[in-house]
Amino acid sequence: MAKKLKIGLIGCGGMMGYHAGQLLASKKAEVAALTDPNQKMLEGFVGRFPALNGIPQFKDYREMLKKAELDGVVISSPHTVHCEQIIGSLGRGLHVLCEKPMVCSVADAKKVIAKAKASGKILMTAYQRHFAPAYRLARKMIAKGDLGKIHTIAALQAQDWYRLTTGSWRQRPELSGGGQLNDSGSHLVDIVLWMSDLAPAEAFAYEEFFKSKVDIDTAAVVKFKGGALATFTVVGHSPGWWEDISIWGEEGVFYIRDGRLLHVSRDKQQNWNAKREDLTDKLKYSNTPVGNFVDSILGKDVPQTPAECGLRVIQLTQALWESAAAGKPVKVRI
């Protein structure tokens, strides 16, 4: 049997459980070390995953990087420390899979990408939607031209983020870097940019903080290079979860709701009629961020969520923050 890749885990909070489960099920990689500054988090994590009993544990990720024998790391820590942890891990010659958002500024995104290129190591952002079938098929069909030229997009995400994160680091700007737009809203921004392959040029946003120190609700309009328009609505004060993405092109539209993909196209003989096709039954999952990360290290695949995706997301996110603060449209910083 080939030697398994050794992966270190930085941050043992809730989302790391998803990645750990994938690694424990893998035949190609294994968890080789854990680090978290909170001893109770470490103990609770091992309690959730008894198979990790006896794995080296560290309170400081820098100590883990120095002492543990590793091939790569998965980072799932408060957002504002991602940059230093990515730089530190790449500096030790390790491949990196980082939870979203990759970093919290355009400058930091360019810094970590430059470091990854200089080190020759893989840097990925854990955007799991890139492996979800509805989004993958939509991206493929858009690239093929099945919708024609894209002209309008409407993207909505709603969840009980405000209430459920009250009192946590996610509502502390020095740790989170921002509110829901920078947290779960990051997935919405990423998947729209990834499916459409459009480049944002200008953005205008309003934000509502309620009683928080970070943005909870965001209503935004984005103009892309080439003229396409999009609205992004991120609702963090909702009684439940809902997500809805619609992409209109000159020849058709995609409606993506709850994992289902509906394709509506023009009737070629009568333009006021339309053909509706539910493509959901054709969908199949392809992989996971951890699976793709491991395969990419081994040379069996290429990163499906490269660091450039993290850069594109923070470019637009930062523009939306700047617009909301200034009360006017701003150019998206490239």
C-alpha positions in Angstrom: 0.0 0.0 0.0 1.3 3.5 -0.9 2.2 5.7 2.0 -0.6 8.0 3.0 -0.2 11.8 2.8 0.1 13.4 6.3 -2.3 16.3 6.9 -2.3 18.7 9.8 -5.5 20.4 11.0 -5.3 24.0 12.1 -8.4 25.0 14.0 -10.7 22.3 15.5 -14.1 24.1 15.3 -17.3 22.9 13.7 -16.4 23.0 10.0 -13.2 21.1 10.6 -15.3 18.1 11.5 -16.4 17.9 7.9 -12.9 17.9 6.6 -11.7 15.5 9.3 -14.4 13.0 8.4 -13.3 13.1 4.8 -9.7 12.5 5.7 -10.6 9.6 8.1 -12.5 8.0 5.3 -9.6 8.5 2.8 -7.3 5.7 1.6 -4.8 8.3 0.4 -4.3 10.6 3.4 -4.5 10.7 7.1 -4.7 13.3 9.9 -1.2 13.5 11.4 -1.5 16.4 13.9 -4.1 18.8 15.4 -3.8 22.4 16.6 -6.1 24.8 18.4 -5.3 27.4 21.0 -8.3 26.2 23.0 -7.6 23.0 24.9 -11.3 22.3 25.3 -11.8 22.5 21.6 -9.0 19.9 21.1 -10.5 17.6 23.6 -14.0 18.0 22.2 -12.7 17.3 18.7 -11.0 14.1 19.6 -14.2 13.2 21.5 -16.1 13.5 18.2 -13.5 11.5 16.4 -12.1 8.8 18.7 -9.8 7.6 15.8 -7.7 10.7 16.4 -6.8 9.6 19.9 -3.0 9.7 20.3 -2.5 12.1 17.4 0.0 14.8 18.3 -1.8 18.0 19.6 -0.5 21.5 19.7 -1.9 24.8 21.1 0.1 26.9 18.6 0.0 26.1 14.9 3.6 27.3 14.5 4.8 24.6 16.9 2.9 22.0 14.9 4.5 23.3 11.6 7.9 22.9 13.2 7.5 19.6 14.9 5.0 17.5 13.0 5.9 15.5 9.8 3.4 16.8 7.3 2.6 17.0 3.6 -0.2 19.6 3.9 -2.6 21.4 6.2 -6.3 22.2 6.3 -7.1 25.6 7.9 -10.4 26.2 9.6 -9.8 29.1 12.0 -11.1 32.7 12.4 -10.9 34.5 9.1 -8.5 37.2 10.0 -5.7 34.8 10.9 -5.9 32.8 7.6 -3.3 34.9 5.9 -0.6 34.4 8.4 -1.4 30.7 8.8 -1.3 30.2 5.0 2.0 32.1 4.7 3.5 30.1 7.6 2.4 26.8 6.2 3.6 27.5 2.6 6.8 28.7 4.1 7.3 25.2 5.7 6.9 23.6 2.3 3.3 22.4 2.9 0.3 22.3 0.6 -2.7 24.3 1.9 -6.5 23.9 1.8 -8.1 26.9 3.6 -11.7 27.4 4.6 -13.5 30.3 3.2 -13.0 33.2 3.0 -9.4 32.6 2.0 -8.4 36.0 3.4 -10.1 39.3 4.3 -8.4 41.8 1.9 -7.3 42.0 -1.7 -3.8 42.8 -0.6 -3.6 39.6 1.5 -5.1 37.5 -1.3 -2.3 38.6 -3.7 0.3 38.0 -1.0 -0.7 34.4 -0.3 -1.0 33.7 -4.1 2.5 35.0 -4.6 3.8 32.9 -1.8 2.1 29.8 -3.2 3.6 30.4 -6.6 7.1 31.0 -5.1 6.9 27.8 -3.0 5.5 25.6 -5.8 2.8 24.3 -3.4 -0.9 24.0 -3.9 -3.2 26.6 -2.3 -6.9 26.0 -2.4 -10.0 27.5 -0.9 -12.7 25.0 0.5 -15.6 26.1 -1.7 -17.5 22.7 -1.7 -20.1 24.0 -4.2 -17.6 23.6 -7.0 -18.2 19.8 -6.6 -22.0 20.0 -6.3 -23.7 18.7 -9.5 -26.2 21.6 -10.1 -23.4 24.2 -10.2 -21.0 22.1 -12.1 -23.5 21.3 -14.9 -24.6 25.0 -15.0 -21.0 26.1 -15.4 -20.3 23.6 -18.1 -23.5 24.6 -20.1 -22.8 28.3 -19.7 -19.2 27.8 -21.0 -20.7 25.8 -23.9 -23.0 28.7 -24.8 -26.3 27.0 -24.0 -27.7 30.2 -22.4 -26.1 32.5 -24.9 -24.5 35.7 -23.6 -25.3 36.2 -19.9 -27.0 39.5 -19.2 -28.6 39.3 -15.7 -28.1 37.3 -12.5 -30.1 37.3 -9.3 -28.6 35.6 -6.3 -30.2 35.3 -2.9 -29.1 33.7 0.4 -31.1 33.7 3.6 -30.3 32.1 6.9 -30.6 32.6 10.7 -26.9 33.8 10.8 -27.4 36.8 13.1 -29.1 34.9 15.9 -27.0 31.7 15.6 -23.6 33.5 15.7 -24.4 36.0 18.4 -21.6 35.8 21.0 -19.2 33.9 18.7 -16.1 35.1 17.0 -18.0 35.5 13.8 -19.5 38.7 15.0 -16.2 40.1 16.2 -14.7 42.0 13.3 -11.1 41.7 14.6 -11.5 37.9 14.1 -14.2 37.6 11.4 -13.1 40.4 9.1 -16.8 41.1 8.4 -20.3 39.7 8.7 -22.4 37.2 6.8 -21.3 38.5 3.4 -17.7 37.5 4.3 -18.8 34.2 5.9 -21.4 32.0 4.4 -22.2 34.8 1.9 -18.8 34.1 0.5 -20.1 30.8 -1.0 -22.9 32.7 -2.8 -20.4 35.3 -4.3 -18.0 32.5 -5.3 -20.4 30.2 -7.0 -22.0 33.0 -9.1 -18.5 34.2 -10.2 -17.4 30.6 -10.9 -20.5 29.5 -12.8 -20.7 32.7 -14.9 -17.0 33.3 -15.3 -17.9 37.1 -15.4 -15.5 39.7 -14.0 -17.1 42.4 -11.7 -16.3 46.0 -12.7 -18.4 48.1 -10.4 -20.5 47.5 -7.3 -23.0 49.3 -5.1 -24.3 48.0 -1.8 -26.4 48.8 1.3 -25.8 46.9 4.5 -27.8 46.5 7.7 -25.9 45.7 11.0 -28.9 45.5 13.3 -27.2 45.5 16.8 -24.1 43.7 15.6 -20.6 45.1 14.9 -20.6 43.3 11.5 -22.8 43.4 8.5 -25.9 41.1 8.7 -27.9 41.9 5.6 -26.5 43.1 2.3 -28.4 44.3 -0.8 -26.0 44.8 -3.7 -26.0 45.5 -7.4 -22.9 44.5 -9.5 -22.0 45.5 -13.1 -19.7 43.1 -14.9 -17.2 43.9 -17.7 -19.2 43.4 -20.9 -22.3 44.9 -19.4 -24.0 42.1 -17.5 -25.8 43.0 -14.3 -26.3 41.1 -11.0 -28.1 41.5 -7.7 -26.7 39.8 -4.5 -29.1 39.7 -1.5 -27.6 38.2 1.6 -30.1 38.0 4.5 -28.6 37.1 7.9 -31.7 37.8 9.9 -34.0 35.1 8.5 -36.2 32.5 10.4 -34.7 29.7 8.2 -32.4 28.9 5.3 -33.2 29.5 1.7 -31.1 30.0 -1.4 -32.0 31.0 -4.9 -29.9 31.7 -8.0 -31.2 32.7 -11.4 -29.0 33.3 -14.5 -30.5 34.8 -17.6 -28.8 34.6 -21.0 -30.0 35.7 -24.4 -31.0 32.1 -25.3 -32.2 30.7 -21.9 -32.2 30.8 -18.1 -31.1 28.6 -15.2 -33.1 28.5 -12.0 -31.2 26.9 -9.2 -33.2 26.1 -6.1 -32.5 23.7 -3.3 -30.1 21.6 -5.3 -32.3 21.4 -8.3 -31.5 22.8 -11.7 -34.2 24.0 -14.1 -33.2 25.0 -17.7 -35.6 27.2 -19.6 -34.7 27.9 -23.3 -36.3 29.8 -26.1 -38.5 28.0 -28.6 -36.6 28.5 -31.9 -39.8 28.9 -33.9 -41.9 31.0 -31.5 -39.8 33.2 -29.2 -42.7 33.9 -26.8 -42.8 30.2 -25.9 -40.2 28.4 -23.8 -38.9 24.9 -23.3 -38.6 23.8 -19.7 -36.3 21.0 -18.7 -35.5 19.8 -15.1 -31.9 18.6 -15.3 -31.7 17.4 -11.7 -31.8 13.7 -12.5 -28.6 14.1 -14.6 -26.6 15.4 -11.7 -23.8 13.5 -9.9 -21.4 14.6 -7.2 -17.8 14.7 -8.4 -15.6 15.0 -5.2 -15.1 17.1 -2.1 -12.6 19.9 -1.3 -10.5 17.4 0.8 -10.7 14.7 -1.9 -9.6 17.1 -4.6 -6.9 18.6 -2.4 -5.4 15.1 -1.8 -5.7 14.1 -5.5 -4.1 17.4 -6.5 -1.1 16.8 -4.2 -0.7 13.3 -5.7 -0.9 14.6 -9.2 -4.1 12.8 -10.0 -6.2 15.9 -10.5 -5.9 19.7 -10.6 -7.3 22.1 -8.0 -11.0 22.8 -8.6 -11.0 25.6 -6.1 -7.7 27.4 -6.7 -6.6 30.4 -4.7 -7.7 32.7 -7.5 -11.3 31.9 -6.6 -10.6 33.3 -3.1 -9.0 36.4 -4.7 -12.1 37.0 -7.0 -14.4 36.7 -4.0 -12.6 39.2 -1.8 -12.2 41.6 -4.7 -16.0 41.9 -5.0 -16.6 41.6 -1.2 -14.2 44.4 -0.4 -15.8 46.6 -3.1 -19.2 46.0 -1.6 -18.0 47.0 1.9 -16.4 50.1 0.5 -19.5 51.0 -1.4 -21.8 50.6 1.7 -19.4 52.8 3.7 -19.2 55.5 1.1 -22.9 55.4 0.0 -22.0 55.3 -3.7 -20.9 52.8 -6.4 -17.2 51.9 -6.4 -14.9 50.2 -8.9 -13.9 46.7 -8.1 -10.2 46.6 -7.2 -8.3 44.1 -9.3 
